[in-house]
Amino acid sequence: MDLSLLLVLIAAVGIGWWLGQREYRQKRNSQLGLQADYYRGLNYLLNQQTDEALELFIHALEVNSQTVDTHLALGSLFRRRGEVDKAIQIHQNLLSGKGLDQEQVMLAELELAHDFIKAGLLDRAEELLLDIVQQPNQQTANATELLVDVYQREQDWHKALEAGSAAHVSASVDLAQRLSHFCCELAEEALQSDQQQAGLDYLKRAKRHNADNPRVSFLRAQLSIQQENFRDAKRHLLIMVQQDEQLVPEIIQPLRLCFTQLGDIDGWRAWLNQAMTEYPSSSLLLAQAHEIGQQNDSDAASYLTENLRQRPSLKGFNYLIDLHMQWASENAKDSLQVLKGLTVALQRSKPHYRCRQCGFAGNSMHWQCPSCHQWGSTKPIYGLEGE
């Protein structure tokens, strides 16, 4: 081989090797630098230096299809920590980048809508979500539920119902339950405006969304009572018992009214006996004692005393004190009055209802928890201080 040609080949191999090594070192240095920045960012987060961490992550992580998941995870982390402004910054920075496919863009927009809802920027969240649901994609179902959540927070029941009902996906159990309650909200508004037919139509629609919603049965019973159709009201109240036995204390008074108006006191007392066996509660105990007391106060006191030994409750003790005050001497009445004052004060200081979802407690029945906004999770409290 010609010596000059051999030298050229050797030089070419040498230059190629040198260029390859330089590119390898550059990539390696870049990767090492990225790793260093990544770990520094984690260290900032662990030390609660979130401003420094955010700046470093945005600077170090170039926006591309390979880093989308990392950006989304960081944004979600900041949102869960309550630092919504930083989550918004990360997701907006992600959307401003290039190289994302349509699905990744939709996912980033969905996360940004989460941020806006958390920040109370409902109009901006609505705008983003409407854009997503109008373009059928894998995020349509999630975007629809978030859009419903926006309208729910604004208490725009018509829009919430329209958005949820128009979804081109199968409604989840949670969404169906919410749609049923939206119809109930509209039914209550109609009934308060004396629009009984409109209220009835909304209640029928509510039942189609969730046939087991006890609120529907309760409102149907109220409507029937307004129309003096006590037989129909009684039927709906008894259906409500089957739907949620924990709500039995809520139906005792209207159910007694129905039995009374139908002239069926014996039926009412028979139902009380059965209910006390199947769904015992303080409210049922007092209703039972009241019926016994209509015939003999002494028997009512004995019945209460026997049952309170097994299921003590402040409500029961207060009623028992009232019975004994009828027969007590003046001195004993004074003592009993002091005792009742203490037990009544204790009873009033305790909440009567609690959300099974978040634990929020209060003295009023709410179909939607004021704290976690869950529907149908608030129930009467059972035990010594409640039912």
Protein Blocks (a to p, Z undefined) as FASTA:
>chain_A
ZZklmmmmmmmmmmmmmmmmmmmmmmmmmmmmmmmmmmmmmmmmmnopaklmmmmmmmmm
ccdfklmmmmmmmmmmmmmnopamlmmmmmmmmmmpghiafklmmmmmmmmmmmmmmnop
amlmmmmmmmmmmmgcfklmmmmmmmmmmmmmnopaklmmmmmmmpcbdcdfklmmmmmm
mmmmmmmmmmmnopaklmmmmmmmmmmmomklmklmmmmmmmmmmnopaklmmmmmmmmm
mmommlmmmmmmmmmmmmmmnopaklmmmmmmmmmmmmgcfklmmmmmmmmmmmomklmm
mmmmmmmmmmgcfklmmmmmmmmmmmmcfklmmmmmmmmmmmmmmmmmpcfbdcfknopa
cfbdcfbdfklopghkaccdedjklZZ
